[in-house]
Amino acid sequence: MYNKHPFIIAEAGCNHMGQMEIAKDLIETAAHFCKVNAIKFQKRCPKELLTPDQYHAPHPDPKNSFGDTYGEHREFLEFDVDQHAQLKKWCEEAGIIYSTSVWDLTSAKEITSLHPQFIKIPSACNTHFEMLQWLCDNYIGEIQLSFGMTTKEEEEQVVQLFEKNGRAKDLILYNCTSGYPVPAQDVCLLEITRMRTQYEGRVKAIGFSGHHLGIDVDVAAYTLGAEYIERHYTLDQTWKGTDHAASLEPDGIRKLVRSLNAVHEALTYKTEEILPIEQIQRNKLKYRKY
């Protein structure tokens, strides 16, 4: 397990606040300053995803709303498929992998048309079996899926769907607790061990999607065997919106990448009983009885 280099994803989500200029800055900063492997956005069709009552209801936290109703708020934050194509182009120019979470069937179809390397299924939509089946049938890339707010029975249903379609080899499962932010006692890192026991060998890999504060937990998650690490990412935690406070700013993402890469290098056995770096100290310091 320890020979797998960590794959690190900066989840920008909707932290661009509906502005392409900010999205471009998020991409370039993630690529050149943070040096992550991938950046991930979100795609929703609000009128498909929400009931009419949900669409026309006020935002539950009005100070974070970009519209008079929750539906208008969600519409304001959406980029259309052509804008996502531009995001993908900017990612390619910056040398970073583009991806998007899809929240409904229309969004899944639109993003599939862009042929990204991987698509993410958020915890909220992992029981949207119609969408999962469509992706199994029509999308040839990797599918990453979070298990936040999901029962063990639902987990098994998801994995069996991919197995029945011969697509489990393309499936990456994420341990996740759905909260913003999540206190340490609710992160439940040992779920990674459970998921490895239950699903390793059946799916491509196990990952960790964290909504906690700081970066210590991510290092532990990788040490426990989570090869993919995903963290919410923003340019400024004080910006308007519900996700910024539970996101890492660029310096935090950069430190996370540095720490995970250092742990990757450190997780080895000694290649010989006395390493060359130790031999000098052994000659000088080792106790000898004369």
C-alpha positions in Angstrom: 0.0 0.0 0.0 2.8 2.4 0.8 4.3 2.4 -2.7 1.3 4.4 -4.0 2.1 8.1 -4.4 -0.7 10.3 -3.0 -3.1 11.7 -5.6 -4.2 15.1 -4.3 -7.3 16.9 -5.5 -8.2 20.6 -4.7 -12.0 20.8 -4.7 -12.8 24.3 -5.8 -16.5 23.4 -6.1 -18.4 26.6 -6.4 -15.9 28.7 -4.5 -15.4 30.7 -7.8 -18.7 32.4 -6.8 -19.9 32.3 -10.4 -16.9 34.2 -11.8 -14.8 32.7 -14.5 -11.9 35.0 -13.7 -11.8 33.6 -10.1 -12.1 30.0 -11.5 -9.0 30.6 -13.7 -7.1 32.0 -10.7 -8.1 28.9 -8.7 -6.8 26.7 -11.5 -3.5 28.5 -11.9 -2.8 28.8 -8.2 -3.6 25.1 -7.6 -1.3 24.1 -10.5 1.7 26.3 -10.0 1.7 27.3 -6.3 -0.1 24.4 -4.6 1.1 21.7 -7.1 -1.8 19.4 -6.7 -2.6 16.6 -9.2 -6.2 17.8 -10.0 -8.8 20.5 -9.4 -12.5 19.7 -9.2 -15.5 21.9 -9.9 -19.2 21.1 -9.6 -22.0 20.9 -12.2 -25.7 21.0 -11.4 -28.9 21.5 -13.3 -30.9 23.2 -10.5 -34.3 22.8 -12.0 -33.7 19.1 -12.4 -32.0 18.6 -9.1 -34.5 20.6 -6.9 -38.2 20.3 -6.4 -40.2 23.5 -7.2 -40.6 24.1 -3.5 -36.9 23.8 -2.9 -36.1 26.0 -6.0 -38.4 28.8 -4.8 -37.6 28.6 -1.1 -35.2 31.2 0.4 -31.6 30.2 1.0 -31.3 28.7 4.5 -28.4 31.2 5.2 -29.4 34.4 3.4 -26.1 36.2 4.0 -24.4 33.5 1.8 -27.0 33.6 -1.0 -26.4 34.9 -4.5 -30.1 35.1 -5.3 -33.5 35.8 -3.9 -34.4 32.1 -3.8 -32.3 29.0 -3.3 -32.8 28.1 -7.0 -31.6 31.5 -8.2 -28.6 31.2 -5.9 -27.7 27.8 -7.4 -28.2 29.2 -11.0 -25.9 32.1 -10.3 -23.1 29.8 -9.3 -23.5 27.5 -12.3 -21.2 27.4 -15.3 -22.6 26.0 -18.6 -21.0 23.2 -20.5 -19.1 25.7 -22.8 -17.6 27.4 -19.7 -16.6 24.0 -18.3 -14.9 23.3 -21.6 -12.9 26.5 -21.1 -12.1 25.4 -17.5 -10.7 22.1 -18.9 -8.6 24.0 -21.5 -7.2 26.3 -18.8 -6.3 23.2 -16.7 -4.6 21.6 -19.6 -2.6 24.7 -20.2 -1.6 24.9 -16.6 -0.7 21.2 -16.4 -3.3 20.1 -14.0 -6.1 17.5 -14.3 -9.7 19.0 -14.7 -12.7 17.3 -13.1 -16.2 18.0 -12.0 -18.7 16.6 -9.5 -22.0 15.9 -11.3 -25.3 16.2 -9.3 -27.9 15.0 -11.8 -28.3 13.1 -15.1 -28.2 16.2 -17.3 -25.0 17.4 -15.8 -23.5 13.9 -16.1 -24.3 13.9 -19.8 -22.9 17.4 -20.3 -19.6 16.7 -18.5 -19.2 13.3 -20.2 -19.2 15.1 -23.5 -16.0 16.9 -22.4 -14.2 13.5 -21.8 -12.5 14.4 -18.5 -10.1 11.9 -17.0 -12.4 11.3 -14.1 -15.9 12.4 -12.8 -16.9 12.6 -9.2 -20.2 11.5 -7.7 -20.8 13.5 -4.4 -22.2 11.8 -1.3 -25.5 13.5 -1.9 -26.0 11.7 -5.2 -24.4 8.3 -4.7 -27.8 6.6 -4.7 -28.9 8.2 -7.9 -28.7 4.8 -9.6 -30.1 6.0 -12.9 -27.2 8.4 -13.2 -24.7 5.8 -12.1 -26.0 3.3 -14.6 -25.8 5.9 -17.4 -22.2 6.7 -16.5 -21.3 3.0 -16.5 -22.8 2.6 -19.9 -21.6 5.9 -21.5 -18.5 7.2 -19.7 -15.2 5.4 -20.1 -13.2 7.3 -17.6 -12.6 6.9 -13.9 -15.5 7.4 -11.5 -14.8 8.7 -8.0 -17.6 8.4 -5.4 -17.9 9.6 -1.8 -19.6 7.6 1.0 -20.7 10.5 3.2 -24.2 10.1 4.8 -24.5 6.6 3.3 -25.6 3.3 5.0 -23.6 0.1 4.7 -26.4 -1.4 2.7 -26.3 1.6 0.2 -22.6 1.2 -0.1 -22.9 -2.4 -1.1 -25.6 -1.5 -3.6 -23.4 1.0 -5.3 -20.4 -1.3 -5.5 -22.5 -4.2 -6.8 -23.9 -1.9 -9.5 -20.4 -1.2 -10.8 -19.4 -4.8 -10.5 -22.4 -6.0 -12.5 -21.5 -3.5 -15.2 -17.8 -4.5 -15.3 -16.8 -1.1 -14.1 -15.6 -1.6 -10.6 -12.0 -1.5 -11.8 -12.7 2.2 -12.6 -14.3 3.0 -9.3 -12.6 4.9 -6.4 -14.5 5.1 -3.1 -13.9 7.9 -0.6 -14.4 7.8 3.1 -16.2 11.0 4.0 -18.2 12.7 6.7 -20.7 15.2 5.3 -20.4 18.3 7.5 -18.9 21.8 7.0 -16.6 21.8 8.9 -16.3 18.4 10.6 -14.9 18.2 14.1 -12.1 15.6 14.7 -14.3 13.2 16.6 -16.6 12.9 13.6 -14.0 12.3 10.9 -13.9 8.6 11.8 -10.6 7.7 10.0 -10.8 4.0 10.9 -13.6 3.8 8.3 -10.8 3.8 5.8 -9.6 0.5 7.4 -13.1 -0.9 7.2 -13.5 0.2 3.6 -10.2 -1.4 2.6 -11.1 -4.6 4.3 -14.5 -4.7 2.6 -13.8 -3.2 -0.9 -10.1 -3.3 -1.6 -9.6 -5.8 -4.5 -13.1 -5.1 -5.6 -12.6 -1.5 -6.7 -9.6 0.5 -8.0 -8.7 2.3 -4.8 -9.8 3.9 -1.5 -9.6 7.7 -0.9 -10.4 10.3 1.7 -12.5 13.4 1.2 -12.1 15.7 4.2 -14.2 18.6 5.4 -12.2 19.1 8.6 -9.8 21.9 9.7 -6.1 21.7 9.3 -4.0 19.0 7.5 -3.0 16.5 10.2 -5.9 14.2 9.5 -5.1 13.9 5.8 -1.7 12.6 6.6 -3.2 10.0 8.9 -5.7 9.1 6.2 -2.9 8.5 3.7 -1.0 6.4 6.2 -4.0 4.3 6.7 -4.2 3.5 3.0 -6.2 6.3 1.4 -4.4 6.8 -1.9 -6.6 9.7 -3.0 -6.9 12.8 -0.9 -9.5 15.5 -1.7 -9.8 18.8 0.2 -12.1 21.8 -0.4 -10.1 24.7 -1.7 -10.6 28.5 -1.8 -8.5 31.6 -2.4 -10.0 33.3 0.7 -11.8 31.7 3.6 -13.7 34.9 4.4 -15.4 35.1 1.0 -19.2 34.8 0.7 -20.5 31.3 0.6 -21.0 28.3 2.8 -18.0 26.2 1.7 -15.1 28.7 2.2 -14.9 28.3 5.9 -14.4 24.6 5.6 -11.8 25.0 2.8 -8.0 25.3 2.8 -6.5 28.5 1.3 -3.6 28.0 -1.2 -0.9 28.0 1.5 -2.8 25.2 3.3 -3.1 23.1 0.2 0.6 23.7 -0.6 1.6 22.5 2.9 -0.7 19.5 2.6 1.0 18.5 -0.7 4.4 18.9 0.9 3.4 16.9 4.0 1.8 14.0 2.0 4.8 13.8 -0.3 7.2 13.7 2.6 5.2 10.9 4.3 5.2 9.0 1.0 9.0 9.1 0.9 9.2 8.1 4.6 6.9 5.1 4.5 9.5 2.5 3.7 11.5 -0.3 5.4 15.2 0.0 5.9 17.1 -1.3 2.8 19.9 -2.5 5.1 20.4 -3.0 8.8 22.6 0.1 9.2 21.8 2.8 6.6 24.8 4.8 5.2 23.5 7.9 7.0 23.6 6.0 10.3 27.1 4.5 9.7 28.8 7.8 10.3 27.0 8.2 13.6 27.5 4.6 14.6 31.3 5.0 14.1 31.2 8.0 16.3 28.5 7.3 18.9 27.8 3.6 19.3 28.6 2.2 22.7 31.5 -0.3 22.6 32.9 -2.2 25.5 36.7 -2.1 25.5 
